[in-house]
Amino acid sequence: MRPLNTTSLTLRDNRLWILDQQALPQEKRWLASDSVEQLVGHIHALRVRGAPLIGLSASLLLALLAERGLPHDDVLQALGTLRAARPTAVNLMNNLDRIKLALTQPDWRAAVAEEAWRLVEEDRALCDRIADHGAALVAPGSRLLTHCNTGGLATAGIGTAIGVLLRAHQQGKVAQVWVDETRPLLQGGRLTAWELGELQIPYRLICDSMAASLMAQGQVDAVWVGADRIAANGDVANKIGTYSLAVLAHYHRIPFYVAAPHTTHDPACADGAAIPIEQRAAEEVTGVSGSFGQCRWAPDDAEVYNPAFDVTPAALISGWVLDSSVITPQQVEAGIFRRTLG
Ligand code: MRU
């Protein structure tokens, strides 16, 4: 396959490499993802993460396996295994549905490779369009708050919510970004802080629990987050903690925007209650671990609840900033998300 370079995915010497997002920012370590088992392991461990990137990495691996001569049925089986790697972000399922269609072509090996490439190229373009639409909503001098990581690390392009922040920054409109650390896995503290630093966007890192008082002090002009799945009624699943921000923003009358590509939309999910929410290991809450080390603070027998995502009801969202346009609450009420987009 043709070589490929994104912030966190590389195709080189007919191998797929992923930038280990658990090692960042202390270490920039690239890991081979040559087999389904390896990639599923990386996805489970969030070494590769972010809704669009999970789908792209799975599609590229299937293209590589097809090119290496894996029989059709085995590629199909691999697709099924990858599809189940993480349940909440629908980009994975949407991307793999397209690869599955390519597998029905007479020259399926070439078709799968082409489709995987197309998905990457499309994702880049989708990010740019989201950034253009989103930046138009940012007022000069804005102090914007974001959660989790939605940048180049999580997509093939400039990102979704972070793409908006970048475009608005390039237009000279961003005074500062407040970065939620995003417990329990610290995607904000480790990844977004690192990305914004690289992009030279001024930011300040906060603990998730600090957002409320900042809003009360009038220090947040808008909240920008990504999405893992948008249901037919406009409800949005995103990283745990997003819902609390939406409630806070509503109370403080601060606009709350969701930025996502149409590959994150799932018209088959009637509402947020139908979105499967991934439950994760207790160790993520009883302590922390990463390339910075390991630490446990909770009692050995502590019972834990650890959903990786929550659902923000459509009623709390000011705008769904997609690649096609900015969707308004009125359009959502009229049923725009009940039909296929894109
Ligand atoms: O568990 P993660 O780190 O994969 O969760 C990521 C998020 O919730 C992001 O906000 C979402 O996937 C959008 S990434 C452009």
Boltz pocket constraint, residues with backbone or C-beta under 6 A from the ligand:
constraints:
  - pocket:
      binder: B
      contacts: [[A, 46], [A, 49], [A, 50], [A, 51], [A, 52], [A, 89], [A, 147], [A, 148], [A, 149], [A, 150], [A, 151], [A, 154], [A, 155], [A, 159], [A, 160], [A, 161], [A, 187], [A, 225], [A, 226], [A, 227], [A, 228], [A, 238], [A, 239], [A, 240], [A, 259], [A, 308]]
      max_distance: 6.0
